[in-house]
Amino acid sequence: MEQLNQQDKHVIIRSLFDVSAGFFLFFTIIFFIWLIRGLLAPVFLALLLAYICSPLITMLQLRLKWPRLLSVIILILIFAVFIAGLVVFIVPLASQQASMLLENAPEYIEKLLHTLNIDDVELGQKISDNPKETLQKILPMLIQGTAKSVNMFTNAVTTSTYIVLYILLLLVFFITFSLYMPCFAQWASRFFPKSQRRHMLELLHKIHQTANAFLRTRLIVAATLSVLFSVGWAFADVPYWFLLGTISGILSIIPYAAGIGWFVALLFNILEAEPNTSAIFYSVLWPSVVYAAVQFMEGWFLTPYLQSEKLDIHPVTVLFVVLAGGVLGGILGMLIAIPLTAAFKIVYNDVIESKLLKWADNN
């Protein structure tokens, strides 16, 4: 009996060591990737998009008997048509509202300064009436402005080239990952221990279903919320309703981030309102009602209907991992932080917890 207990202890310790070593290796790889995240940004974005689109491509391949390459090309063409539609119909409206916002920005700043009881000093009071002194002040500004213009032109050319290369790399990697993702999964499964292969494949399948459902749901919810926020704030007479609604919808990809758009909408609505209590009250009320209604629809209808796999992660944990993901990996880190946390929780519940409890009961 003593020998059996010793064997059990050895197995448990060995299993815990293997799991710990696996997590250490995983987080070491993640840290190395974080160090070169700027170089690998298009690779990771292409991998993420291919991972999200993989179920759809597989469905087209199995049901319609389309070659996988044909499914990928058709998906890219549909996405290109969608982007072209956005450029033709949506971008002009967003550009118009953005121009209006930039045009009215000085007035908003002046109102904010007045509200905060901060006196601004007119620029004209600082300019001397002496022509020579004025010329000495203006010439350096002209030279500096010319240098800035040349620098801006150079930056524009560099940025345009970078964007074109980024899109080309994104397309190449997306096609590559979409074509070979199933083959890679089959190839990698051969290296799993034979005695644990079935259990590991079931575990990875559960993680895949949860992560894919979360990412797919967030993208669909973001698009839906963009429409709902824009339409609702248009009826609530919020200035720049389309621009703010679209940004709020995109921010909703990250849990709880849509509240930033709501706050900005309130700020602009208050700045546009008449300076009396009633107007300010309604300028706060109606955008808030729209925001609360959209959040209610998202929390009680959209997400439960679209996301079949429940994450079951505490809201405090969600906030922490989202902030940690933002610090480590920016926007992309905030997006994948929750699927990684859900994956860790699945591994803990299915593998680690039972071994820890068994070890605790035997000691």
BAVO-658131 format. One record per residue (C-alpha): residue number from 1; residue in one letter; x, y, z. Coordinates in steps of 0.02 Angstrom, whole numbers. Layout:
BAVO-658131
<site nr="NUM" rest="a" px="X" py="Y" pz="Z"/>
...
***
This chain:
BAVO-658131
<site nr="1" rest="m" px="0" py="0" pz="0"/>
<site nr="2" rest="e" px="143" py="115" pz="44"/>
<site nr="3" rest="q" px="225" py="73" pz="-121"/>
<site nr="4" rest="l" px="64" py="111" pz="-214"/>
<site nr="5" rest="n" px="50" py="278" pz="-128"/>
<site nr="6" rest="q" px="229" py="318" pz="-176"/>
<site nr="7" rest="q" px="191" py="274" pz="-357"/>
<site nr="8" rest="d" px="36" py="384" pz="-354"/>
<site nr="9" rest="k" px="136" py="527" pz="-283"/>
<site nr="10" rest="h" px="268" py="504" pz="-416"/>
<site nr="11" rest="v" px="137" py="506" pz="-555"/>
<site nr="12" rest="i" px="52" py="660" pz="-484"/>
<site nr="13" rest="i" px="216" py="754" pz="-462"/>
<site nr="14" rest="r" px="271" py="705" pz="-636"/>
<site nr="15" rest="s" px="105" py="761" pz="-710"/>
<site nr="16" rest="l" px="112" py="927" pz="-618"/>
<site nr="17" rest="f" px="290" py="952" pz="-678"/>
<site nr="18" rest="d" px="240" py="916" pz="-858"/>
<site nr="19" rest="v" px="94" py="1036" pz="-849"/>
<site nr="20" rest="s" px="200" py="1171" pz="-766"/>
<site nr="21" rest="a" px="338" py="1148" pz="-893"/>
<site nr="22" rest="g" px="211" py="1160" pz="-1033"/>
<site nr="23" rest="f" px="139" py="1323" pz="-965"/>
<site nr="24" rest="f" px="315" py="1392" pz="-936"/>
<site nr="25" rest="l" px="362" py="1353" pz="-1116"/>
<site nr="26" rest="f" px="198" py="1427" pz="-1177"/>
<site nr="27" rest="f" px="221" py="1591" pz="-1083"/>
<site nr="28" rest="t" px="404" py="1599" pz="-1134"/>
<site nr="29" rest="i" px="351" py="1588" pz="-1316"/>
<site nr="30" rest="i" px="217" py="1720" pz="-1286"/>
<site nr="31" rest="f" px="348" py="1836" pz="-1206"/>
<site nr="32" rest="f" px="467" py="1812" pz="-1354"/>
<site nr="33" rest="i" px="325" py="1848" pz="-1474"/>
<site nr="34" rest="w" px="282" py="2005" pz="-1375"/>
<site nr="35" rest="l" px="462" py="2066" pz="-1397"/>
<site nr="36" rest="i" px="447" py="2058" pz="-1587"/>
<site nr="37" rest="r" px="261" py="2099" pz="-1595"/>
<site nr="38" rest="g" px="287" py="2244" pz="-1716"/>
<site nr="39" rest="l" px="366" py="2130" pz="-1845"/>
<site nr="40" rest="l" px="238" py="1992" pz="-1824"/>
<site nr="41" rest="a" px="82" py="2102" pz="-1820"/>
<site nr="42" rest="p" px="19" py="2056" pz="-1997"/>
<site nr="43" rest="v" px="60" py="1873" pz="-1963"/>
<site nr="44" rest="f" px="-43" py="1868" pz="-1804"/>
<site nr="45" rest="l" px="-187" py="1966" pz="-1880"/>
<site nr="46" rest="a" px="-190" py="1847" pz="-2030"/>
<site nr="47" rest="l" px="-185" py="1697" pz="-1913"/>
<site nr="48" rest="l" px="-327" py="1769" pz="-1809"/>
<site nr="49" rest="l" px="-435" py="1802" pz="-1963"/>
<site nr="50" rest="a" px="-396" py="1630" pz="-2035"/>
<site nr="51" rest="y" px="-441" py="1550" pz="-1868"/>
<site nr="52" rest="i" px="-608" py="1643" pz="-1862"/>
<site nr="53" rest="c" px="-649" py="1603" pz="-2043"/>
<site nr="54" rest="s" px="-590" py="1422" pz="-2037"/>
<site nr="55" rest="p" px="-762" py="1348" pz="-1989"/>
<site nr="56" rest="l" px="-845" py="1438" pz="-2134"/>
<site nr="57" rest="i" px="-711" py="1383" pz="-2258"/>
<site nr="58" rest="t" px="-723" py="1204" pz="-2195"/>
<site nr="59" rest="m" px="-913" py="1208" pz="-2211"/>
<site nr="60" rest="l" px="-901" py="1268" pz="-2393"/>
<site nr="61" rest="q" px="-774" py="1133" pz="-2428"/>
<site nr="62" rest="l" px="-878" py="992" pz="-2355"/>
<site nr="63" rest="r" px="-1055" py="1043" pz="-2405"/>
<site nr="64" rest="l" px="-1027" py="1123" pz="-2574"/>
<site nr="65" rest="k" px="-873" py="1020" pz="-2618"/>
<site nr="66" rest="w" px="-776" py="1177" pz="-2659"/>
<site nr="67" rest="p" px="-585" py="1169" pz="-2657"/>
<site nr="68" rest="r" px="-518" py="1256" pz="-2504"/>
<site nr="69" rest="l" px="-422" py="1382" pz="-2611"/>
<site nr="70" rest="l" px="-582" py="1430" pz="-2703"/>
<site nr="71" rest="s" px="-674" py="1456" pz="-2538"/>
<site nr="72" rest="v" px="-533" py="1568" pz="-2475"/>
<site nr="73" rest="i" px="-530" py="1671" pz="-2636"/>
<site nr="74" rest="i" px="-719" py="1694" pz="-2635"/>
<site nr="75" rest="l" px="-711" py="1748" pz="-2452"/>
<site nr="76" rest="i" px="-577" py="1876" pz="-2493"/>
<site nr="77" rest="l" px="-680" py="1942" pz="-2640"/>
<site nr="78" rest="i" px="-835" py="1959" pz="-2529"/>
<site nr="79" rest="f" px="-731" py="2052" pz="-2400"/>
<site nr="80" rest="a" px="-658" py="2165" pz="-2537"/>
<site nr="81" rest="v" px="-834" py="2206" pz="-2600"/>
<site nr="82" rest="f" px="-886" py="2244" pz="-2421"/>
<site nr="83" rest="i" px="-737" py="2361" pz="-2397"/>
<site nr="84" rest="a" px="-775" py="2445" pz="-2564"/>
<site nr="85" rest="g" px="-955" py="2471" pz="-2508"/>
<site nr="86" rest="l" px="-894" py="2550" pz="-2347"/>
<site nr="87" rest="v" px="-779" py="2665" pz="-2444"/>
<site nr="88" rest="v" px="-917" py="2719" pz="-2564"/>
<site nr="89" rest="f" px="-1065" py="2737" pz="-2445"/>
<site nr="90" rest="i" px="-1000" py="2745" pz="-2266"/>
<site nr="91" rest="v" px="-831" py="2832" pz="-2272"/>
<site nr="92" rest="p" px="-899" py="2996" pz="-2346"/>
<site nr="93" rest="l" px="-1023" py="3013" pz="-2203"/>
<site nr="94" rest="a" px="-889" py="2974" pz="-2074"/>
<site nr="95" rest="s" px="-768" py="3093" pz="-2159"/>
<site nr="96" rest="q" px="-899" py="3231" pz="-2161"/>
<site nr="97" rest="q" px="-935" py="3212" pz="-1976"/>
<site nr="98" rest="a" px="-749" py="3202" pz="-1936"/>
<site nr="99" rest="s" px="-720" py="3365" pz="-2032"/>
<site nr="100" rest="m" px="-863" py="3448" pz="-1938"/>
<site nr="101" rest="l" px="-788" py="3388" pz="-1774"/>
<site nr="102" rest="l" px="-617" py="3461" pz="-1817"/>
<site nr="103" rest="e" px="-699" py="3623" pz="-1872"/>
<site nr="104" rest="n" px="-797" py="3640" pz="-1710"/>
<site nr="105" rest="a" px="-655" py="3581" pz="-1598"/>
<site nr="106" rest="p" px="-594" py="3758" pz="-1553"/>
<site nr="107" rest="e" px="-770" py="3806" pz="-1501"/>
<site nr="108" rest="y" px="-785" py="3650" pz="-1393"/>
<site nr="109" rest="i" px="-618" py="3686" pz="-1311"/>
<site nr="110" rest="e" px="-671" py="3865" pz="-1277"/>
<site nr="111" rest="k" px="-833" py="3804" pz="-1196"/>
<site nr="112" rest="l" px="-738" py="3679" pz="-1089"/>
<site nr="113" rest="l" px="-615" py="3813" pz="-1033"/>
<site nr="114" rest="h" px="-759" py="3929" pz="-992"/>
<site nr="115" rest="t" px="-847" py="3791" pz="-895"/>
<site nr="116" rest="l" px="-688" py="3755" pz="-798"/>
<site nr="117" rest="n" px="-661" py="3943" pz="-767"/>
<site nr="118" rest="i" px="-496" py="3947" pz="-862"/>
<site nr="119" rest="d" px="-460" py="4110" pz="-952"/>
<site nr="120" rest="d" px="-374" py="4092" pz="-1121"/>
<site nr="121" rest="v" px="-257" py="4227" pz="-1183"/>
<site nr="122" rest="e" px="-283" py="4292" pz="-1357"/>
<site nr="123" rest="l" px="-140" py="4261" pz="-1475"/>
<site nr="124" rest="g" px="-149" py="4437" pz="-1543"/>
<site nr="125" rest="q" px="-98" py="4511" pz="-1376"/>
<site nr="126" rest="k" px="70" py="4421" pz="-1390"/>
<site nr="127" rest="i" px="113" py="4494" pz="-1560"/>
<site nr="128" rest="s" px="217" py="4652" pz="-1560"/>
<site nr="129" rest="d" px="174" py="4804" pz="-1664"/>
<site nr="130" rest="n" px="357" py="4819" pz="-1714"/>
<site nr="131" rest="p" px="372" py="4755" pz="-1896"/>
<site nr="132" rest="k" px="556" py="4704" pz="-1875"/>
<site nr="133" rest="e" px="521" py="4605" pz="-1719"/>
<site nr="134" rest="t" px="368" py="4528" pz="-1801"/>
<site nr="135" rest="l" px="472" py="4476" pz="-1953"/>
<site nr="136" rest="q" px="603" py="4397" pz="-1839"/>
<site nr="137" rest="k" px="465" py="4296" pz="-1760"/>
<site nr="138" rest="i" px="379" py="4246" pz="-1922"/>
<site nr="139" rest="l" px="532" py="4191" pz="-2022"/>
<site nr="140" rest="p" px="580" py="4046" pz="-1906"/>
<site nr="141" rest="m" px="398" py="3993" pz="-1906"/>
<site nr="142" rest="l" px="395" py="3991" pz="-2097"/>
<site nr="143" rest="i" px="556" py="3891" pz="-2106"/>
<site nr="144" rest="q" px="495" py="3771" pz="-1974"/>
<site nr="145" rest="g" px="327" py="3754" pz="-2064"/>
<site nr="146" rest="t" px="415" py="3715" pz="-2230"/>
<site nr="147" rest="a" px="521" py="3582" pz="-2144"/>
<site nr="148" rest="k" px="365" py="3508" pz="-2066"/>
<site nr="149" rest="s" px="279" py="3504" pz="-2236"/>
<site nr="150" rest="v" px="425" py="3408" pz="-2313"/>
<site nr="151" rest="n" px="428" py="3293" pz="-2164"/>
<site nr="152" rest="m" px="240" py="3264" pz="-2177"/>
<site nr="153" rest="f" px="257" py="3221" pz="-2363"/>
<site nr="154" rest="t" px="397" py="3098" pz="-2326"/>
<site nr="155" rest="n" px="297" py="3020" pz="-2186"/>
<site nr="156" rest="a" px="144" py="3007" pz="-2299"/>
<site nr="157" rest="v" px="243" py="2914" pz="-2433"/>
<site nr="158" rest="t" px="322" py="2800" pz="-2302"/>
<site nr="159" rest="t" px="155" py="2765" pz="-2219"/>
<site nr="160" rest="s" px="70" py="2728" pz="-2385"/>
<site nr="161" rest="t" px="207" py="2606" pz="-2433"/>
<site nr="162" rest="y" px="196" py="2523" pz="-2262"/>
<site nr="163" rest="i" px="7" py="2506" pz="-2277"/>
<site nr="164" rest="v" px="19" py="2426" pz="-2451"/>
<site nr="165" rest="l" px="152" py="2303" pz="-2392"/>
<site nr="166" rest="y" px="52" py="2267" pz="-2235"/>
<site nr="167" rest="i" px="-104" py="2225" pz="-2337"/>
<site nr="168" rest="l" px="-4" py="2115" pz="-2458"/>
<site nr="169" rest="l" px="77" py="2020" pz="-2314"/>
<site nr="170" rest="l" px="-92" py="2004" pz="-2230"/>
<site nr="171" rest="l" px="-168" py="1927" pz="-2387"/>
<site nr="172" rest="v" px="-23" py="1808" pz="-2415"/>
<site nr="173" rest="f" px="-22" py="1745" pz="-2236"/>
<site nr="174" rest="f" px="-212" py="1736" pz="-2228"/>
<site nr="175" rest="i" px="-218" py="1625" pz="-2383"/>
<site nr="176" rest="t" px="-75" py="1518" pz="-2318"/>
<site nr="177" rest="f" px="-150" py="1493" pz="-2145"/>
<site nr="178" rest="s" px="-325" py="1462" pz="-2214"/>
<site nr="179" rest="l" px="-261" py="1328" pz="-2334"/>
<site nr="180" rest="y" px="-148" py="1234" pz="-2216"/>
<site nr="181" rest="m" px="-230" py="1256" pz="-2045"/>
<site nr="182" rest="p" px="-319" py="1084" pz="-2046"/>
<site nr="183" rest="c" px="-161" py="999" pz="-2109"/>
<site nr="184" rest="f" px="-59" py="1081" pz="-1972"/>
<site nr="185" rest="a" px="-183" py="1022" pz="-1839"/>
<site nr="186" rest="q" px="-172" py="843" pz="-1902"/>
<site nr="187" rest="w" px="18" py="853" pz="-1912"/>
<site nr="188" rest="a" px="36" py="922" pz="-1735"/>
<site nr="189" rest="s" px="-79" py="790" pz="-1660"/>
<site nr="190" rest="r" px="47" py="654" pz="-1705"/>
<site nr="191" rest="f" px="166" py="720" pz="-1573"/>
<site nr="192" rest="f" px="42" py="701" pz="-1430"/>
<site nr="193" rest="p" px="76" py="553" pz="-1314"/>
<site nr="194" rest="k" px="-24" py="404" pz="-1377"/>
<site nr="195" rest="s" px="-97" py="365" pz="-1206"/>
<site nr="196" rest="q" px="-159" py="545" pz="-1185"/>
<site nr="197" rest="r" px="-192" py="588" pz="-1368"/>
<site nr="198" rest="r" px="-381" py="566" pz="-1363"/>
<site nr="199" rest="h" px="-399" py="667" pz="-1203"/>
<site nr="200" rest="m" px="-286" py="806" pz="-1268"/>
<site nr="201" rest="l" px="-380" py="816" pz="-1433"/>
<site nr="202" rest="e" px="-546" py="828" pz="-1340"/>
<site nr="203" rest="l" px="-471" py="965" pz="-1230"/>
<site nr="204" rest="l" px="-406" py="1062" pz="-1381"/>
<site nr="205" rest="h" px="-574" py="1042" pz="-1468"/>
<site nr="206" rest="k" px="-662" py="1116" pz="-1317"/>
<site nr="207" rest="i" px="-539" py="1262" pz="-1312"/>
<site nr="208" rest="h" px="-561" py="1287" pz="-1500"/>
<site nr="209" rest="q" px="-750" py="1293" pz="-1487"/>
<site nr="210" rest="t" px="-746" py="1417" pz="-1344"/>
<site nr="211" rest="a" px="-614" py="1533" pz="-1418"/>
<site nr="212" rest="n" px="-686" py="1531" pz="-1594"/>
<site nr="213" rest="a" px="-862" py="1563" pz="-1529"/>
<site nr="214" rest="f" px="-801" py="1711" pz="-1425"/>
<site nr="215" rest="l" px="-702" py="1793" pz="-1566"/>
<site nr="216" rest="r" px="-837" py="1764" pz="-1697"/>
<site nr="217" rest="t" px="-971" py="1829" pz="-1578"/>
<site nr="218" rest="r" px="-874" py="1987" pz="-1534"/>
<site nr="219" rest="l" px="-852" py="2033" pz="-1718"/>
<site nr="220" rest="i" px="-1037" py="2005" pz="-1758"/>
<site nr="221" rest="v" px="-1090" py="2098" pz="-1601"/>
<site nr="222" rest="a" px="-973" py="2243" pz="-1643"/>
<site nr="223" rest="a" px="-1050" py="2262" pz="-1816"/>
<site nr="224" rest="t" px="-1227" py="2252" pz="-1746"/>
<site nr="225" rest="l" px="-1191" py="2375" pz="-1605"/>
<site nr="226" rest="s" px="-1114" py="2498" pz="-1727"/>
<site nr="227" rest="v" px="-1281" py="2504" pz="-1819"/>
<site nr="228" rest="l" px="-1385" py="2511" pz="-1659"/>
<site nr="229" rest="f" px="-1281" py="2648" pz="-1578"/>
<site nr="230" rest="s" px="-1280" py="2752" pz="-1739"/>
<site nr="231" rest="v" px="-1468" py="2738" pz="-1767"/>
<site nr="232" rest="g" px="-1510" py="2766" pz="-1583"/>
<site nr="233" rest="w" px="-1398" py="2917" pz="-1564"/>
<site nr="234" rest="a" px="-1463" py="2988" pz="-1728"/>
<site nr="235" rest="f" px="-1639" py="2985" pz="-1654"/>
<site nr="236" rest="a" px="-1570" py="3057" pz="-1491"/>
<site nr="237" rest="d" px="-1498" py="3201" pz="-1593"/>
<site nr="238" rest="v" px="-1319" py="3166" pz="-1538"/>
<site nr="239" rest="p" px="-1192" py="3262" pz="-1643"/>
<site nr="240" rest="y" px="-1077" py="3153" pz="-1749"/>
<site nr="241" rest="w" px="-1195" py="3007" pz="-1716"/>
<site nr="242" rest="f" px="-1126" py="2897" pz="-1854"/>
<site nr="243" rest="l" px="-944" py="2926" pz="-1808"/>
<site nr="244" rest="l" px="-973" py="2898" pz="-1623"/>
<site nr="245" rest="g" px="-1089" py="2749" pz="-1651"/>
<site nr="246" rest="t" px="-964" py="2662" pz="-1765"/>
<site nr="247" rest="i" px="-819" py="2691" pz="-1645"/>
<site nr="248" rest="s" px="-923" py="2630" pz="-1497"/>
<site nr="249" rest="g" px="-971" py="2473" pz="-1593"/>
<site nr="250" rest="i" px="-790" py="2437" pz="-1637"/>
<site nr="251" rest="l" px="-738" py="2467" pz="-1457"/>
<site nr="252" rest="s" px="-869" py="2339" pz="-1401"/>
<site nr="253" rest="i" px="-755" py="2202" pz="-1470"/>
<site nr="254" rest="i" px="-665" py="2228" pz="-1305"/>
<site nr="255" rest="p" px="-787" py="2198" pz="-1159"/>
<site nr="256" rest="y" px="-845" py="2357" pz="-1070"/>
<site nr="257" rest="a" px="-747" py="2471" pz="-1189"/>
<site nr="258" rest="a" px="-904" py="2538" pz="-1275"/>
<site nr="259" rest="g" px="-932" py="2647" pz="-1121"/>
<site nr="260" rest="i" px="-794" py="2761" pz="-1186"/>
<site nr="261" rest="g" px="-901" py="2802" pz="-1339"/>
<site nr="262" rest="w" px="-1052" py="2835" pz="-1228"/>
<site nr="263" rest="f" px="-951" py="2956" pz="-1121"/>
<site nr="264" rest="v" px="-888" py="3050" pz="-1275"/>
<site nr="265" rest="a" px="-1066" py="3057" pz="-1345"/>
<site nr="266" rest="l" px="-1127" py="3134" pz="-1182"/>
<site nr="267" rest="l" px="-986" py="3261" pz="-1185"/>
<site nr="268" rest="f" px="-1024" py="3320" pz="-1362"/>
<site nr="269" rest="n" px="-1211" py="3323" pz="-1329"/>
<site nr="270" rest="i" px="-1186" py="3431" pz="-1175"/>
<site nr="271" rest="l" px="-1071" py="3550" pz="-1270"/>
<site nr="272" rest="e" px="-1203" py="3569" pz="-1406"/>
<site nr="273" rest="a" px="-1347" py="3594" pz="-1282"/>
<site nr="274" rest="e" px="-1417" py="3760" pz="-1227"/>
<site nr="275" rest="p" px="-1343" py="3823" pz="-1062"/>
<site nr="276" rest="n" px="-1493" py="3783" pz="-953"/>
<site nr="277" rest="t" px="-1534" py="3642" pz="-834"/>
<site nr="278" rest="s" px="-1675" py="3565" pz="-937"/>
<site nr="279" rest="a" px="-1574" py="3556" pz="-1099"/>
<site nr="280" rest="i" px="-1423" py="3481" pz="-1012"/>
<site nr="281" rest="f" px="-1533" py="3353" pz="-923"/>
<site nr="282" rest="y" px="-1609" py="3291" pz="-1087"/>
<site nr="283" rest="s" px="-1439" py="3296" pz="-1173"/>
<site nr="284" rest="v" px="-1380" py="3171" pz="-1042"/>
<site nr="285" rest="l" px="-1541" py="3070" pz="-1032"/>
<site nr="286" rest="w" px="-1575" py="3017" pz="-1211"/>
<site nr="287" rest="p" px="-1398" py="2959" pz="-1260"/>
<site nr="288" rest="s" px="-1392" py="2863" pz="-1095"/>
<site nr="289" rest="v" px="-1560" py="2780" pz="-1131"/>
<site nr="290" rest="v" px="-1497" py="2725" pz="-1302"/>
<site nr="291" rest="y" px="-1335" py="2660" pz="-1227"/>
<site nr="292" rest="a" px="-1426" py="2564" pz="-1090"/>
<site nr="293" rest="a" px="-1551" py="2489" pz="-1215"/>
<site nr="294" rest="v" px="-1413" py="2433" pz="-1334"/>
<site nr="295" rest="q" px="-1311" py="2357" pz="-1191"/>
<site nr="296" rest="f" px="-1467" py="2267" pz="-1130"/>
<site nr="297" rest="m" px="-1497" py="2193" pz="-1303"/>
<site nr="298" rest="e" px="-1315" py="2143" pz="-1318"/>
<site nr="299" rest="g" px="-1306" py="2062" pz="-1146"/>
<site nr="300" rest="w" px="-1473" py="1973" pz="-1145"/>
<site nr="301" rest="f" px="-1507" py="1930" pz="-1328"/>
<site nr="302" rest="l" px="-1361" py="1951" pz="-1449"/>
<site nr="303" rest="t" px="-1218" py="1871" pz="-1353"/>
<site nr="304" rest="p" px="-1318" py="1726" pz="-1276"/>
<site nr="305" rest="y" px="-1393" py="1685" pz="-1446"/>
<site nr="306" rest="l" px="-1231" py="1695" pz="-1545"/>
<site nr="307" rest="q" px="-1110" py="1624" pz="-1418"/>
<site nr="308" rest="s" px="-1155" py="1443" pz="-1382"/>
<site nr="309" rest="e" px="-1004" py="1414" pz="-1270"/>
<site nr="310" rest="k" px="-1017" py="1513" pz="-1109"/>
<site nr="311" rest="l" px="-850" py="1578" pz="-1045"/>
<site nr="312" rest="d" px="-905" py="1585" pz="-862"/>
<site nr="313" rest="i" px="-768" py="1708" pz="-813"/>
<site nr="314" rest="h" px="-796" py="1832" pz="-671"/>
<site nr="315" rest="p" px="-813" py="2015" pz="-730"/>
<site nr="316" rest="v" px="-667" py="2069" pz="-618"/>
<site nr="317" rest="t" px="-558" py="1937" pz="-700"/>
<site nr="318" rest="v" px="-615" py="1998" pz="-871"/>
<site nr="319" rest="l" px="-565" py="2177" pz="-830"/>
<site nr="320" rest="f" px="-396" py="2123" pz="-763"/>
<site nr="321" rest="v" px="-348" py="2012" pz="-910"/>
<site nr="322" rest="v" px="-409" py="2142" pz="-1036"/>
<site nr="323" rest="l" px="-301" py="2277" pz="-956"/>
<site nr="324" rest="a" px="-154" py="2156" pz="-944"/>
<site nr="325" rest="g" px="-177" py="2109" pz="-1127"/>
<site nr="326" rest="g" px="-180" py="2292" pz="-1175"/>
<site nr="327" rest="v" px="-17" py="2325" pz="-1082"/>
<site nr="328" rest="l" px="70" py="2174" pz="-1159"/>
<site nr="329" rest="g" px="-1" py="2171" pz="-1335"/>
<site nr="330" rest="g" px="-104" py="2327" pz="-1370"/>
<site nr="331" rest="i" px="-274" py="2308" pz="-1454"/>
<site nr="332" rest="l" px="-235" py="2133" pz="-1515"/>
<site nr="333" rest="g" px="-181" py="2083" pz="-1339"/>
<site nr="334" rest="m" px="-345" py="2149" pz="-1267"/>
<site nr="335" rest="l" px="-442" py="2048" pz="-1396"/>
<site nr="336" rest="i" px="-356" py="1881" pz="-1366"/>
<site nr="337" rest="a" px="-336" py="1901" pz="-1177"/>
<site nr="338" rest="i" px="-508" py="1828" pz="-1139"/>
<site nr="339" rest="p" px="-494" py="1675" pz="-1255"/>
<site nr="340" rest="l" px="-323" py="1637" pz="-1178"/>
<site nr="341" rest="t" px="-398" py="1652" pz="-1003"/>
<site nr="342" rest="a" px="-543" py="1539" pz="-1053"/>
<site nr="343" rest="a" px="-418" py="1412" pz="-1123"/>
<site nr="344" rest="f" px="-319" py="1415" pz="-960"/>
<site nr="345" rest="k" px="-479" py="1390" pz="-861"/>
<site nr="346" rest="i" px="-528" py="1239" pz="-966"/>
<site nr="347" rest="v" px="-356" py="1161" pz="-942"/>
<site nr="348" rest="y" px="-363" py="1197" pz="-756"/>
<site nr="349" rest="n" px="-537" py="1122" pz="-735"/>
<site nr="350" rest="d" px="-505" py="968" pz="-842"/>
<site nr="351" rest="v" px="-323" py="929" pz="-798"/>
<site nr="352" rest="i" px="-242" py="1026" pz="-658"/>
<site nr="353" rest="e" px="-381" py="1038" pz="-528"/>
<site nr="354" rest="s" px="-412" py="850" pz="-517"/>
<site nr="355" rest="k" px="-226" py="815" pz="-498"/>
<site nr="356" rest="l" px="-207" py="947" pz="-363"/>
<site nr="357" rest="l" px="-358" py="878" pz="-268"/>
<site nr="358" rest="k" px="-291" py="702" pz="-280"/>
<site nr="359" rest="w" px="-122" py="758" pz="-218"/>
<site nr="360" rest="a" px="-203" py="855" pz="-74"/>
<site nr="361" rest="d" px="-309" py="704" pz="-22"/>
<site nr="362" rest="n" px="-158" py="590" pz="-17"/>
<site nr="363" rest="n" px="-54" py="706" pz="94"/>
***
